[in-house]
Amino acid sequence: MPLLEINNLVTAFHTPAGRVPAVDGVSLSIERGKTLGLVGESGCGKSVTAMSILQLVAAPGKIEKGQILLSLGRGEESTTAIDLVSLPEGELRKIRGGRIGMIFQEPMTSLNPVFTIGSQITETLHLHRQLSREAARARALEMLKLVRVADPERRLEEYPHQLSGGMRQRVMIAMALACEPDLVIADEPTTALDVTIQAQILELLADLRQRLGTAILLITHDLGVVAETCDDVAVMYAGKIVERAPADELFARPRHPYTIGLLRSRPEAAGRGEGQLKTIPGMVPPPQDFPSGCRFHPRCDHARLPRCTSELPELREITPGHFVRCHEAEAITP
C-alpha cells in the first residue's frame, strides 16, 4: 500500500461568479521514502491539491468528492488506511504536523512574528509528542542543528524578522520534521531564495529524506529542481494530471505536448544547442471557462479535429509506469 493515495479528488471554489474547479479528478500516490514532484504553471491547482491533503482549503473552497488515503501503519507491510476527507477535525489535528509536515512557500507569512523561533518549534512537540518543556527545547535545538542553522542556541531566542530568508526556510523545515512525519509536503520551498541558498535547501531535503526515510511531495514549477531531486513526476495542467512517470523516463521520453513544451522552454535547453528558447503559445484557461475536449488543445500543435476539441482524454498507461492524458500520445515524439 502506498503511504498516501489520492483517488479522483475534486476541489472547487463556489464564488458569486459561479463554480471554479481548481482540482478536477486528480489521482496520485506517494511511496514511503520517495519524492514525488508535482509540476505545472501557476494556477494549475498544485497548491490547492496540497491544501486538500491537509484539509486546509478555506471557504468558499470545498472538497466535493474523492479519497485521500493515508496508510495507518508506519511499517512497510501496512495494509490499512484512513480517508482524510472524512476524518473529524480533532483527528486531523493529530495528522497535521504529526504524520504529515508542511513547508510553505513563504516562511515569513507562515511563522508567527510575535513568538520566538524556539517557542514555535516546541509548540509542535508539545502538541504531538507531549514532551516536557526541557525535552521539547532540547529537541528544537537538535532540529536546528540538523537543518544546519548557524548558532542554533541563539536562534531559538530570536524572532522570524531577525533571520534571513534562507534561515527562515530552514526553520520551517525543522518544524515540519520535528515529529518525524511520514510525509512532508514542500510547496515551492525555494521560490523566494537566491540560487545558492536554493541548492542548499534542496540538498538538505534530500539528505533528510535519506536519513529519516521521509517521503516528500515537492510542488514546484522548476523542472531543474525536479530532475535533481524527484523519483517520480506528475505534470498538472488546468486542474488535471496530464502526465505521470518516473523522473528519468519523463525527462528522456515525454509524451504529452504540454510536458514537451515545458521541457523545451527551459533556458538550459537553448544552451545545449537546441536553438532559440521556445515558449508555449497562448495562456492557461481560467478554471471557470475550461475549453471542451482536451483542455490543452487551444495551445497544442498536435490537436486533431474533432476528437481533441470535443472528447476529454483519459489518463492511460502507454508504457509500464508511464501515464499520459492525450489522444495522440503514441504518435508524438519529443
C-alpha positions in Angstrom: 0.0 0.0 0.0 1.3 3.5 -0.8 1.9 5.9 2.0 -0.6 8.3 0.5 -3.1 7.6 -2.2 -5.3 10.3 -3.8 -8.3 9.0 -5.8 -10.3 11.2 -8.1 -10.0 14.3 -6.0 -12.3 17.3 -6.9 -11.8 20.6 -5.1 -13.9 23.6 -6.2 -14.5 27.2 -5.1 -18.1 28.4 -5.1 -18.0 32.1 -5.9 -20.6 34.7 -6.9 -19.3 34.2 -10.5 -20.0 30.5 -10.3 -18.2 27.2 -9.5 -14.5 27.2 -10.1 -13.0 23.7 -10.3 -9.3 24.2 -9.1 -8.6 20.5 -8.8 -10.7 18.3 -11.1 -10.3 14.5 -10.8 -6.7 14.2 -9.6 -5.3 10.8 -8.7 -1.8 10.4 -7.2 0.2 8.0 -5.0 3.4 8.5 -3.0 5.5 5.6 -1.8 7.4 5.6 1.5 10.8 7.3 1.4 10.2 8.5 -2.2 10.0 12.1 -3.6 7.1 12.9 -6.0 7.4 16.1 -8.0 4.1 17.9 -8.8 4.8 20.4 -11.6 2.9 22.9 -13.7 2.3 26.6 -14.4 0.9 28.9 -11.7 -2.8 28.4 -11.3 -2.9 24.8 -12.4 -4.1 23.5 -9.0 -0.8 22.3 -7.4 -1.1 24.2 -4.1 -4.8 23.5 -3.8 -4.0 19.8 -4.1 -1.6 20.2 -1.2 -4.1 22.1 0.9 -6.7 19.5 0.1 -4.5 16.7 1.5 -4.3 18.6 4.9 -7.9 19.6 4.7 -6.9 23.3 4.8 -9.0 24.5 1.9 -10.7 27.7 3.2 -14.2 28.8 2.3 -15.5 29.2 -0.4 -13.4 26.2 -1.3 -14.7 22.7 -0.8 -13.6 19.1 -1.5 -16.6 17.9 -3.5 -15.5 14.2 -3.9 -12.6 11.8 -3.9 -10.5 10.0 -1.4 -7.2 10.9 0.3 -6.0 7.6 1.9 -3.1 7.7 4.4 -1.6 4.4 5.4 -2.2 3.8 9.1 0.9 1.8 9.9 4.5 3.1 9.8 5.9 -0.1 8.6 6.3 -1.3 5.0 3.7 -4.0 5.4 0.8 -1.8 6.4 -2.5 -2.8 4.7 -5.0 -0.4 6.2 -5.6 3.3 5.6 -7.7 6.2 6.8 -9.6 8.6 4.5 -8.5 12.2 5.4 -11.6 13.6 3.6 -14.0 12.1 6.1 -11.8 12.4 9.2 -13.1 14.5 12.1 -11.3 17.8 12.8 -9.9 16.6 16.1 -8.2 13.6 14.4 -7.0 15.8 11.6 -5.1 18.0 14.0 -3.1 14.9 15.1 -2.2 14.2 11.5 -1.1 17.7 10.6 2.4 18.2 11.9 2.4 14.7 13.3 2.2 12.2 10.4 2.3 14.9 7.7 4.5 18.0 7.8 4.2 21.1 5.6 6.8 23.5 4.3 5.0 26.6 3.0 6.1 28.7 0.1 6.8 31.9 2.0 8.1 31.3 5.6 7.6 34.9 6.7 3.9 34.6 6.3 3.8 31.2 7.9 5.9 31.9 11.0 4.2 33.9 13.8 6.1 37.3 14.1 5.4 37.7 17.8 6.8 34.4 19.0 10.4 33.2 19.1 11.7 30.5 16.8 12.1 28.2 19.8 8.5 28.6 21.1 7.1 27.9 17.6 9.1 24.6 17.2 8.4 23.5 20.8 4.6 24.1 20.3 4.6 21.4 17.7 6.4 19.0 20.0 4.1 19.8 23.0 1.0 19.1 20.8 2.1 15.9 19.1 4.7 14.4 21.3 3.6 15.7 24.8 7.2 16.4 25.6 8.2 18.4 28.7 9.4 22.0 28.4 13.1 20.9 28.7 12.8 17.9 26.4 10.9 20.0 23.7 13.6 22.7 23.9 16.4 20.1 23.5 14.6 18.5 20.5 14.1 22.0 19.0 17.8 22.7 19.3 18.6 19.3 17.8 16.4 20.0 14.8 18.0 23.4 14.2 21.4 21.7 14.2 20.0 19.0 11.8 19.0 21.7 9.3 22.3 23.4 9.6 21.2 26.6 11.3 24.3 28.6 12.5 24.5 29.3 16.2 21.2 27.4 17.0 21.2 28.3 20.7 20.9 32.0 19.9 18.4 31.4 17.1 16.0 29.7 19.5 15.5 33.1 21.2 15.2 35.2 18.0 12.1 36.2 16.1 11.4 35.5 12.5 12.2 39.0 11.3 15.7 38.6 12.7 16.5 35.8 10.3 17.4 35.8 6.7 15.1 34.2 4.1 17.2 31.1 3.9 17.3 30.7 7.7 13.5 31.1 8.0 13.1 28.4 5.4 15.4 26.1 7.4 13.3 26.8 10.5 10.2 25.8 8.5 11.9 22.6 7.6 12.9 22.0 11.2 9.3 22.5 12.3 8.0 20.2 9.6 10.4 17.4 10.6 10.4 17.8 14.3 7.9 15.0 14.9 9.5 12.8 12.3 6.5 12.7 9.9 6.0 10.0 7.3 5.3 12.6 4.6 6.5 16.2 4.1 4.7 18.5 1.6 7.0 21.1 0.3 5.1 23.8 -1.6 7.6 25.8 -3.7 10.2 25.7 -0.9 12.9 27.6 -2.8 10.9 30.2 -4.7 11.9 33.3 -2.7 15.6 32.3 -2.2 18.7 33.1 -4.2 20.3 30.3 -6.3 23.0 29.4 -3.7 20.5 29.0 -0.9 18.1 27.1 -3.2 20.8 24.5 -3.8 21.5 24.2 -0.1 17.8 23.7 0.8 17.3 21.0 -1.9 20.5 19.2 -0.7 19.2 19.4 2.8 15.8 17.9 1.9 17.5 15.1 0.0 19.8 14.4 2.9 17.0 14.4 5.5 15.0 12.0 3.3 17.8 9.6 3.2 18.5 9.8 6.9 14.9 9.8 8.2 13.1 7.9 5.4 10.6 10.6 5.0 8.5 10.8 1.8 8.3 14.2 0.1 5.7 15.8 -2.1 7.6 18.5 -3.9 5.4 21.2 -5.5 7.3 23.3 -8.0 7.3 24.9 -11.4 11.1 24.4 -11.7 11.9 21.4 -13.8 15.6 21.6 -13.0 14.7 21.1 -9.3 12.6 18.1 -10.2 15.3 16.5 -12.3 17.8 16.7 -9.5 15.6 15.6 -6.6 12.5 13.5 -7.6 11.9 9.8 -8.1 8.6 10.3 -9.9 6.9 13.3 -11.6 3.3 14.3 -12.1 2.6 17.1 -14.6 -0.5 19.2 -13.9 -2.5 21.4 -16.3 -5.8 23.1 -15.8 -6.7 21.1 -12.7 -5.8 17.7 -14.1 -2.8 15.4 -14.2 -1.7 15.2 -17.9 1.4 13.0 -17.5 2.9 10.8 -14.8 6.0 8.8 -14.9 9.4 8.0 -13.2 11.5 11.1 -13.4 14.2 9.5 -15.7 11.5 8.3 -18.1 9.6 11.5 -18.2 12.7 13.6 -19.0 14.0 11.2 -21.5 10.7 10.4 -23.3 8.0 13.0 -22.5 4.7 12.1 -24.4 2.2 14.9 -23.6 2.6 18.0 -25.8 2.4 20.2 -22.6 5.3 18.3 -20.9 7.3 18.6 -24.2 6.6 22.3 -24.3 7.7 22.8 -20.7 11.0 20.9 -21.3 11.7 22.9 -24.4 11.1 26.2 -22.7 13.9 25.7 -20.2 16.9 28.0 -20.6 19.3 25.1 -20.4 17.5 23.5 -23.5 18.5 26.5 -25.6 22.0 26.5 -24.0 22.6 22.9 -25.2 22.3 24.0 -28.8 18.6 23.1 -29.3 18.0 26.5 -30.8 16.2 29.6 -29.6 14.4 29.4 -26.3 10.9 28.2 -27.1 7.6 29.1 -25.5 4.2 27.5 -25.3 1.7 29.8 -27.2 -1.4 31.1 -25.6 -2.5 31.2 -22.0 -3.7 28.8 -19.3 -7.5 28.9 -19.5 -9.4 30.2 -16.4 -10.9 27.4 -14.3 -14.4 28.8 -14.8 -14.0 28.6 -18.6 -12.1 25.4 -19.4 -12.4 24.5 -23.1 -14.4 21.4 -24.2 -12.4 18.3 -25.0 -8.7 18.2 -24.1 -8.0 21.3 -22.0 -4.7 21.8 -23.7 -5.9 21.7 -27.3 -6.1 25.5 -27.9 -2.3 25.6 -27.3 -1.4 22.3 -28.9 0.5 21.7 -32.2 -0.8 18.1 -32.3 -4.5 18.7 -31.8 -6.7 16.8 -34.2 -10.3 17.8 -35.1 -12.8 16.9 -34.0 -11.6 14.4 -31.3 -9.3 16.7 -29.4 -11.8 19.6 -29.3 -14.8 17.5 -28.2 -13.6 14.4 -26.2 -11.7 14.7 -22.9 -8.9 12.2 -23.0 -8.4 9.7 -20.1 -5.2 9.3 -18.2 -3.9 6.0 -19.6 -0.8 3.9 -19.3 1.1 3.8 -22.6 4.2 2.1 -21.3 4.7 0.4 -17.9 4.5 3.2 -15.3 4.1 6.0 -17.8 0.6 7.6 -17.9 -0.5 10.2 -20.4 -3.7 12.1 -20.9 -3.6 12.6 -24.7 -5.4 11.1 -27.7 -2.3 11.4 -29.8 0.4 10.2 -27.3 1.6 7.2 -29.3 2.2 9.3 -32.4 4.1 12.1 -30.6 7.9 12.1 -30.3 9.7 14.8 -28.3 
